[in-house]
Amino acid sequence: MPEPVIRPATHADDEELAELDRRAWSPLHAVQPRPRPPYEPFFDARHPPEHILVAAVSAGPGLVGYIRLAPATRLVCNAHVRQIQGLVVDDRFRGQGIARAMLRAACEEARRQGARRVTLRVLGHNAPARALYASEGFAVEGVLPGEFLLDGAYVDDVLMGRAL
């Protein structure tokens, strides 16, 4: 399969990203309930296009994934850290290296922005995501045991990070 094309998101991607996000919803990675109409726009004041990289494949139906990379906080003393706040790949395109390519692109973008670290949070039961992050140099830096009650079960929130 050819390498995915990864680019910054634009406001024009809003509807397509919102639909992708709804299709990709899963209790494996979501802490919010399944989206229901009326649907919210994908972009908002806290999640502007500047924080999103999108992925497309040449033979694909448009956008097949996105990764949200944002400042970890608004604090000046924390400006050297970026946080991955979501990574989604269309189910039809999983297992083709798209998530890995977006993760690498996000780390490059973080470097370009002057960051020295990238952090993320992942649900403890999301073994595929945790394995991907570990294979790309992210280490577990903390665990919040039973942080979320999801579908009747307590799930850990795993904090991971890496230097750039």
GILIN-V282724 format. One line per field, one symbol per residue. psi: psi as a letter, one per 30 degrees, with the letter a starting at -180 (. if undefined). A space follows every 10 residues. Layout:
# GILIN-V282724
psi->???
This chain:
# GILIN-V282724
psi->klklkklkll effeeeeeee eeefkkfefk fllkkllkkl lekaefilff gkklkllegl gbkfllkkjl kelfkefgfg klkkgkkkkk efglgggeee eeeeeeeeee eefglflkll kkkegieeee eeeefggkkk flkjkhekjj hgkkkljkkl lll.
